[in-house]
Amino acid sequence: VQRQYRHTWNVVYNGVDTNLFKPGRSLKKNKQKLDLLYIGNLNEEKGLDYLLPVILKLRDKVNLTVVGDGPLWRKIKKYPCINYLGRKQKKELPSIIINHDLMTNIYFFKSIVI
């Protein structure tokens, strides 16, 4: 697209702070299960209602940690197989992220502010 159309904008790619996130620094103890992580608002637009039944079916193979707050927190807290951490400060997130295998984002609606 950038080559086909004249434009005055630049593409800014998402980056990773390699001082915070380095392979091999995980403190993960449970290597038997896949550790999934969700960080964000807990509302229907984020698709958590679709993720929860899958986690329940796969609870012998998958752990889910949820970081965030919103209308669905009561629903999430009642599942003992989900580790609900609540809202965290930005500076706390790297140590949480590094100890998980995969981060999931299943948004149905995403707004971008420019």
C-alpha positions in Angstrom: 0.0 0.0 0.0 2.8 2.4 0.8 4.3 2.0 -2.6 1.1 2.2 -4.5 -0.4 5.4 -3.1 1.1 8.8 -2.4 1.0 9.7 1.2 2.4 12.0 3.9 2.3 9.6 6.8 4.8 7.2 8.3 4.3 3.7 9.5 5.2 3.2 13.2 5.6 -0.4 14.0 5.0 -1.9 17.5 8.2 -2.4 19.3 9.4 -4.4 22.2 11.6 -3.0 24.9 14.4 -5.6 25.0 15.6 -4.4 28.3 12.3 -5.5 29.9 11.5 -8.6 27.7 14.2 -11.2 27.1 13.8 -14.8 26.2 14.8 -17.2 29.0 14.1 -14.9 31.9 10.9 -16.7 32.8 10.4 -17.8 36.4 7.7 -20.3 35.3 7.5 -23.3 37.6 4.6 -25.2 35.9 6.0 -26.6 32.6 3.1 -29.1 32.2 0.5 -26.6 31.3 0.3 -23.8 28.7 0.1 -20.5 30.6 -2.2 -18.0 28.8 -2.5 -14.3 29.8 -5.2 -11.7 29.1 -4.6 -8.1 29.9 -7.3 -5.5 29.3 -10.7 -4.3 30.1 -13.1 -7.0 31.2 -16.2 -6.3 29.0 -18.1 -8.2 26.4 -16.4 -6.4 23.5 -13.2 -8.0 24.4 -14.5 -11.5 23.7 -13.9 -13.0 27.2 -17.3 -14.7 27.1 -16.0 -16.9 24.2 -12.6 -17.6 25.9 -14.0 -18.7 29.3 -15.8 -21.9 28.1 -12.7 -22.9 26.1 -10.5 -22.5 29.2 -13.0 -24.6 31.2 -12.8 -27.4 28.7 -9.0 -27.3 28.6 -8.3 -26.6 32.2 -6.1 -29.8 32.5 -3.8 -28.4 29.8 -4.1 -24.6 30.1 -3.9 -22.0 32.8 -5.4 -18.5 32.3 -4.3 -15.4 34.1 -6.5 -12.3 33.8 -5.2 -8.8 34.4 -7.7 -6.0 34.3 -11.0 -4.7 35.6 -14.5 -4.2 34.3 -18.1 -5.4 34.2 -17.2 -9.1 33.8 -14.8 -9.4 36.8 -17.5 -11.1 39.0 -18.0 -13.7 36.3 -14.3 -14.4 36.0 -13.6 -14.5 39.8 -16.0 -17.4 40.3 -13.9 -19.8 38.1 -11.3 -21.4 40.3 -9.2 -22.4 37.3 -8.7 -18.7 36.4 -6.0 -16.7 38.1 -7.6 -13.2 38.4 -5.1 -10.5 39.4 -7.3 -7.5 39.0 -6.0 -4.1 37.7 -2.2 -3.7 37.8 0.1 -0.8 37.2 2.0 -0.6 34.0 5.3 -1.1 35.7 4.1 -4.4 37.1 3.1 -5.9 33.7 6.6 -7.0 32.4 7.1 -9.4 35.3 3.6 -10.8 34.8 4.0 -11.1 31.0 7.4 -12.8 31.1 6.0 -15.7 33.2 3.4 -16.7 30.6 3.7 -18.6 27.3 1.1 -16.8 25.3 -0.9 -13.6 25.5 -4.4 -13.7 24.1 -6.4 -10.8 22.6 -9.8 -11.7 21.0 -11.3 -8.2 20.6 -14.5 -7.8 18.6 -14.2 -4.0 18.5 -10.9 -2.1 18.6 -10.7 1.6 18.4 -7.5 3.3 17.5 -6.7 6.8 18.6 -4.4 8.8 16.3 
